[in-house]
Amino acid sequence: MASIPKNKPISLGNPIGHRPNITSIASTISHHITFPAIGRTDPNVILEGCVALSCYNASISGFGKMYKGLPSHTTCLNTLHQLDLEELVRQSSAILAEPAMKVLKKGRSYYFAIDKTDIPYYGDREGRYAPYVVGGKRKASTNYFYAYMTLSIVDKNKHFTLAVIPWTKESKNLDGIQQCVDIIYALGLKIKCLTLDREFYATPIFRYLQNMQIPHIVPAKVNSDELRNQLKGKKSKTFHYVLNSSKTDALKIKIYDCVIYQMGKKEKHGTIHHPFVVFRVPLSSRKIREIYSHRFSIESSYRMCNLTKAKTTSKDPVIRFFYTLISFLYQNCWIVIQHKRFRKLQPGPIVIKSELFQLEHFAALIYSEIMDTFSIRRIEDIAIS
């Protein structure tokens, strides 16, 4: 038997009529969510239709005008409106983890990042959906958003999203972090380091992470003269600082001041001080900045999320959350395929030839698979004369 060249990735090759990708995504959702049925409508058709919308980056009405096989726009929306938001939130981590755990190993330690992403909202801020519309820094000509807290693994080539939590006006950062940590441990994973952005710089959060003995790195807020005076000099250093020193909930934290020489970059000279709150992390300026830089992969996952998310003008947080969940599930399934089919067969570190199989390629494959269920409307089907 001929051997496979060790430097050649395994290519995808599926029989005609086989729909492994769209079926995989739809079945992952149906394993965990009770999809409502209305009349004689097959809920699986609507579910696969929602998966198809995402790869097509279309709305239900726009998709229905071009393709046959999907129930009417009203029937689809009525079905989606009946989804139970509490069940969807409760099962969302299980949906996202199902493909991810085919690559991740229980008992292993990974780098994690917790972040929040805002989706611009335009419309009324009153009524039944008002709790899900949160304020924020102005972006895309609005100060109001549908927001989600996300939990992601940021190890190289393993940028899985493991949780997406809808944010409300009553949500607290500490509660969200506790929920994310519970999800990590429930999956049997360990935390090598948790990276948070400056928004989570707060005494209750640091106290919780220290009590749980969770290694973490968080950029420090320089909001006091005492801290500002410590950030001087030309060498990186470590020092202790007391948060809320004049209050009863004072907490001692360790801050590592990473000093960077600009060396003429962008025609600038001198030094820049980057203070980080660190806990149970190797104290090295290079290592701390390297670990924290991992979290910037979250931003790319948000951009890719927009490539595979169905469009909607609905104000219903259920529909918006469902579409967002599908878009992150797309990414997780795509990363699994990269690991299974585009990993170089060689000893040593894992090397993924990711440039051979981009997310757009994966979406295009699903787009080709939907033709088995949703055929395009011919001119004869829609002509009026």
C-alpha positions as MATLAB code, in Angstrom:
seq = 'MASIPKNKPISLGNPIGHRPNITSIASTISHHITFPAIGRTDPNVILEGCVALSCYNASISGFGKMYKGLPSHTTCLNTLHQLDLEELVRQSSAILAEPAMKVLKKGRSYYFAIDKTDIPYYGDREGRYAPYVVGGKRKASTNYFYAYMTLSIVDKNKHFTLAVIPWTKESKNLDGIQQCVDIIYALGLKIKCLTLDREFYATPIFRYLQNMQIPHIVPAKVNSDELRNQLKGKKSKTFHYVLNSSKTDALKIKIYDCVIYQMGKKEKHGTIHHPFVVFRVPLSSRKIREIYSHRFSIESSYRMCNLTKAKTTSKDPVIRFFYTLISFLYQNCWIVIQHKRFRKLQPGPIVIKSELFQLEHFAALIYSEIMDTFSIRRIEDIAIS';
ca = [
       0.000    0.000    0.000;
       1.354    3.412   -0.964;
       2.186    5.654    1.958;
       0.803    9.161    2.326;
       3.502   11.844    1.978;
       4.136   13.313    5.385;
       4.137   16.884    4.143;
       0.894   16.677    2.191;
      -2.414   17.509    3.949;
      -5.317   15.138    3.522;
      -7.842   16.674    1.147;
     -11.603   16.629    1.480;
     -13.505   14.470   -0.929;
     -17.199   13.768   -0.350;
     -19.525   11.687   -2.526;
     -22.087   13.587   -4.577;
     -25.323   13.957   -2.634;
     -23.588   13.500    0.719;
     -24.193   16.398    3.138;
     -21.809   15.878    6.053;
     -21.325   19.526    7.015;
     -24.869   20.885    7.056;
     -26.099   17.672    8.695;
     -23.381   17.872   11.346;
     -24.248   21.444   12.340;
     -28.020   20.859   12.309;
     -27.790   17.596   14.270;
     -25.510   19.202   16.881;
     -28.233   21.769   17.575;
     -31.102   19.247   17.510;
     -29.261   17.004   20.007;
     -29.621   19.690   22.666;
     -32.560   21.909   21.684;
     -36.220   21.016   21.393;
     -37.070   22.614   18.077;
     -40.816   23.474   17.953;
     -43.079   22.088   15.223;
     -45.988   24.084   13.806;
     -48.696   22.124   12.013;
     -47.303   19.752    9.390;
     -44.080   21.713    8.962;
     -40.945   19.641    9.440;
     -38.854   21.485   12.073;
     -35.681   19.897   10.682;
     -36.241   21.703    7.375;
     -36.446   25.045    9.178;
     -33.366   24.179   11.251;
     -31.364   23.280    8.142;
     -32.737   26.431    6.530;
     -31.275   28.524    9.375;
     -27.900   26.812    8.869;
     -28.164   27.556    5.140;
     -28.986   31.219    5.849;
     -25.756   31.573    7.738;
     -23.501   30.350    4.941;
     -25.448   32.527    2.516;
     -25.351   35.481    4.959;
     -29.004   36.137    4.125;
     -32.332   36.739    5.835;
     -35.239   34.293    5.814;
     -37.278   36.443    3.458;
     -34.345   37.009    1.082;
     -33.453   33.314    1.042;
     -37.077   32.270    0.452;
     -37.353   34.512   -2.592;
     -34.469   32.726   -4.298;
     -34.844   29.131   -3.102;
     -37.643   26.589   -2.870;
     -38.081   24.119   -0.017;
     -38.264   26.493    2.936;
     -41.681   27.184    4.518;
     -43.063   30.686    4.346;
     -41.300   33.607    6.027;
     -44.104   33.847    8.621;
     -43.987   30.125    9.472;
     -40.214   30.193    9.939;
     -40.322   33.260   12.192;
     -43.202   31.841   14.249;
     -41.152   28.691   14.794;
     -38.068   30.627   15.873;
     -40.114   32.878   18.164;
     -41.230   29.758   20.037;
     -37.700   28.724   20.937;
     -37.185   28.768   24.690;
     -34.485   31.347   25.467;
     -33.666   29.806   28.854;
     -33.184   26.369   27.278;
     -31.127   27.898   24.479;
     -28.835   29.685   26.947;
     -28.604   26.621   29.179;
     -27.662   24.307   26.300;
     -25.526   26.754   24.312;
     -22.243   25.668   25.911;
     -23.064   21.996   25.239;
     -23.814   22.822   21.587;
     -20.528   24.670   21.122;
     -18.511   22.100   23.058;
     -19.784   19.050   21.128;
     -17.497   19.585   18.113;
     -14.725   21.276   20.140;
     -14.265   18.283   22.449;
     -13.300   16.174   19.417;
     -10.007   18.107   19.487;
      -9.677   19.215   23.111;
      -8.598   16.676   25.717;
     -10.133   16.380   29.170;
      -7.629   17.005   31.920;
      -5.455   19.215   29.688;
      -4.684   22.861   30.481;
      -5.480   25.611   27.983;
      -5.308   29.382   27.719;
      -8.744   30.967   28.044;
     -10.101   34.437   27.371;
     -13.364   35.996   28.513;
     -14.653   38.978   26.602;
     -17.812   40.849   25.660;
     -18.957   41.718   22.172;
     -21.586   44.292   21.201;
     -23.942   44.055   18.218;
     -25.415   47.455   17.263;
     -29.137   47.874   17.922;
     -31.452   50.418   16.307;
     -35.036   50.735   17.490;
     -37.252   51.074   20.537;
     -35.728   50.436   23.930;
     -39.035   49.817   25.667;
     -41.278   46.772   25.942;
     -40.616   43.080   26.512;
     -37.167   43.088   24.900;
     -35.860   46.155   26.758;
     -33.756   44.183   29.326;
     -31.602   42.788   26.504;
     -30.746   46.207   25.049;
     -27.689   47.527   26.899;
     -25.885   50.833   26.626;
     -22.270   51.256   25.669;
     -19.630   53.316   23.952;
     -20.910   54.774   20.699;
     -20.277   52.531   17.711;
     -21.880   52.324   14.265;
     -23.989   55.425   15.008;
     -25.654   53.988   18.120;
     -25.098   53.753   21.868;
     -27.282   50.661   22.308;
     -26.483   47.038   21.654;
     -27.347   43.394   22.029;
     -24.309   42.175   23.974;
     -22.830   38.731   24.661;
     -20.125   37.483   26.978;
     -17.925   34.895   25.288;
     -15.569   32.247   26.614;
     -12.862   31.177   24.168;
      -9.786   29.006   24.069;
      -6.933   31.030   22.596;
      -4.254   28.389   22.147;
      -2.720   28.387   18.679;
      -4.937   26.576   16.129;
      -7.529   25.867   18.838;
      -9.558   29.076   18.851;
     -12.797   27.434   20.005;
     -15.682   29.403   21.481;
     -17.112   27.407   24.402;
     -19.786   29.780   25.715;
     -21.903   32.670   24.492;
     -23.979   34.318   27.230;
     -26.643   36.925   26.378;
     -26.045   40.083   28.387;
     -28.809   42.085   30.072;
     -29.019   45.315   32.017;
     -28.975   43.305   35.241;
     -25.967   41.126   34.336;
     -22.814   41.470   36.429;
     -19.278   40.807   35.220;
     -18.457   38.664   38.248;
     -21.510   36.438   37.719;
     -20.573   35.969   34.064;
     -16.996   35.024   34.932;
     -18.183   32.528   37.536;
     -20.494   30.964   34.959;
     -17.653   30.693   32.445;
     -15.331   29.080   34.995;
     -18.055   26.567   35.887;
     -18.384   25.667   32.184;
     -14.626   25.083   31.900;
     -14.559   22.727   34.865;
     -17.769   20.963   33.776;
     -16.040   20.082   30.485;
     -13.143   18.558   32.398;
     -10.639   21.177   31.229;
      -8.004   23.019   33.242;
      -7.014   26.688   33.126;
      -3.404   27.374   32.205;
      -4.119   31.100   32.293;
      -7.234   33.262   32.058;
      -6.846   36.553   30.193;
      -9.304   39.398   30.689;
      -9.394   42.918   29.348;
      -9.365   46.133   31.341;
     -13.157   46.132   31.697;
     -12.799   43.359   34.296;
     -10.336   45.263   36.482;
     -12.348   45.117   39.730;
     -11.706   44.022   43.307;
     -14.527   41.407   43.524;
     -13.278   39.715   40.356;
      -9.656   39.560   41.550;
     -10.762   38.247   44.943;
     -12.796   35.479   43.302;
      -9.950   34.462   40.963;
      -7.442   34.416   43.823;
      -9.756   32.337   46.027;
     -10.212   29.869   43.145;
      -6.430   29.860   42.538;
      -6.975   30.657   38.846;
      -3.898   32.021   37.024;
      -4.822   35.263   35.291;
      -3.497   38.339   33.506;
      -5.454   41.607   33.393;
      -4.234   45.042   32.225;
      -4.160   47.431   35.185;
      -6.088   50.693   35.279;
      -3.740   53.516   36.221;
      -6.267   55.544   38.215;
      -4.301   56.633   41.277;
      -1.186   58.733   41.959;
       0.303   55.916   44.043;
       0.144   53.503   41.098;
       1.250   56.163   38.648;
       4.362   56.881   40.715;
       5.297   53.194   40.667;
       5.301   53.112   36.872;
       8.633   54.817   36.398;
      12.067   53.701   35.358;
      13.555   51.912   32.394;
      13.387   48.320   33.591;
      10.465   45.917   33.981;
       9.654   45.168   37.598;
       7.112   43.603   39.939;
       5.458   45.287   42.888;
       2.434   44.851   45.137;
      -0.477   47.237   45.149;
      -3.530   47.441   47.391;
      -6.891   48.005   45.742;
      -9.427   50.002   47.758;
      -6.834   50.542   50.477;
      -9.088   52.932   52.391;
     -12.084   50.574   52.411;
     -12.986   47.374   54.199;
     -12.754   45.287   51.013;
      -9.082   46.126   50.377;
      -7.197   43.513   48.338;
      -3.488   43.092   47.665;
      -2.598   42.314   44.047;
       0.688   41.803   42.217;
       1.430   44.096   39.282;
       4.081   43.470   36.666;
       5.242   46.607   34.902;
       6.313   45.572   31.399;
       8.643   48.229   30.006;
       8.962   48.357   26.223;
      11.560   50.352   24.309;
      10.027   51.970   21.234;
      13.392   52.112   19.398;
      12.179   54.503   16.709;
       9.014   52.591   15.881;
       6.593   55.015   14.237;
       9.311   57.617   14.733;
       8.951   57.414   18.512;
      11.619   56.864   21.132;
      11.741   56.254   24.860;
       9.838   53.684   26.899;
       6.218   52.617   27.339;
       4.896   51.112   30.571;
       2.296   48.314   30.309;
       1.182   47.293   33.824;
      -0.579   43.939   34.219;
      -2.242   42.338   37.232;
      -0.721   38.856   37.361;
      -1.445   35.846   39.527;
       0.324   32.473   39.384;
       1.942   33.361   36.047;
       5.691   33.137   35.199;
       7.144   36.582   35.900;
       8.814   37.474   32.635;
       8.013   40.580   30.612;
       8.259   38.653   27.344;
       6.165   35.716   28.627;
       3.416   37.898   30.078;
       3.039   39.903   26.870;
       3.152   36.696   24.808;
       0.397   35.060   26.863;
      -1.796   38.150   26.810;
      -1.363   38.591   23.062;
      -3.183   35.260   22.607;
      -6.479   36.891   23.540;
      -6.438   39.097   20.450;
      -7.534   36.050   18.445;
     -10.993   36.762   19.896;
     -11.298   39.819   17.688;
     -10.716   37.721   14.576;
     -13.384   35.251   15.741;
     -15.869   38.134   15.977;
     -15.044   39.206   12.437;
     -15.463   35.650   11.164;
     -18.731   35.428   13.069;
     -20.125   38.123   10.785;
     -19.218   36.032    7.733;
     -21.499   33.190    8.784;
     -24.403   34.896   10.524;
     -27.881   35.186    9.089;
     -29.339   38.654    8.775;
     -32.420   39.760   10.675;
     -34.243   42.936   11.633;
     -36.108   41.137   14.419;
     -35.884   42.657   17.881;
     -36.490   39.263   19.464;
     -33.363   38.352   21.501;
     -34.154   34.652   20.951;
     -33.723   34.888   17.177;
     -30.655   37.099   17.451;
     -29.022   34.785   19.967;
     -29.891   31.693   17.895;
     -28.263   33.160   14.779;
     -25.189   34.199   16.811;
     -24.920   30.697   18.280;
     -25.005   29.131   14.804;
     -22.249   31.444   13.572;
     -19.911   30.438   16.419;
     -20.822   26.771   15.877;
     -19.736   27.190   12.246;
     -16.290   28.252   13.434;
     -15.934   25.360   15.883;
     -16.877   22.792   13.224;
     -14.490   24.421   10.749;
     -11.580   24.261   13.223;
     -12.303   20.565   13.882;
     -12.093   19.833   10.137;
      -8.793   21.700    9.962;
      -7.412   19.496   12.741;
      -8.765   16.252   11.289;
      -8.077   16.814    7.606;
      -5.432   19.540    7.248;
      -2.843   18.560    9.846;
       0.589   17.691    8.531;
       1.480   14.072    9.245;
       4.781   14.541   11.019;
       6.302   14.041   14.455;
       6.661   16.965   16.805;
       4.392   20.002   17.168;
       1.022   20.028   15.413;
       1.134   22.010   12.174;
      -2.189   22.978   10.586;
      -2.189   24.067    6.940;
      -5.026   26.492    7.635;
      -4.409   28.509    4.484;
      -5.688   25.546    2.436;
      -9.117   25.615    4.059;
     -10.466   29.006    5.088;
     -13.837   29.645    6.729;
     -15.187   31.034    3.441;
     -14.359   27.670    1.825;
     -16.260   25.828    4.546;
     -19.276   28.116    4.067;
     -19.091   27.523    0.306;
     -19.158   23.751    0.859;
     -22.296   24.061    2.961;
     -23.759   26.360    0.324;
     -23.220   23.613   -2.263;
     -24.841   21.043    0.028;
     -28.056   23.015    0.496;
     -28.942   22.505   -3.164;
     -30.092   18.982   -2.239;
     -32.835   20.439   -0.033;
     -33.356   23.972   -1.301;
     -33.370   24.278   -5.081;
     -33.060   27.676   -6.710;
     -36.211   29.169   -8.186;
     -36.221   29.316  -11.973;
     -37.516   32.276  -13.914;
     -40.567   30.206  -14.879;
     -41.400   29.762  -11.183;
     -41.484   33.477  -10.345;
     -42.236   35.283  -13.615;
     -45.402   37.399  -13.713;
     -45.676   37.715  -17.481;
];
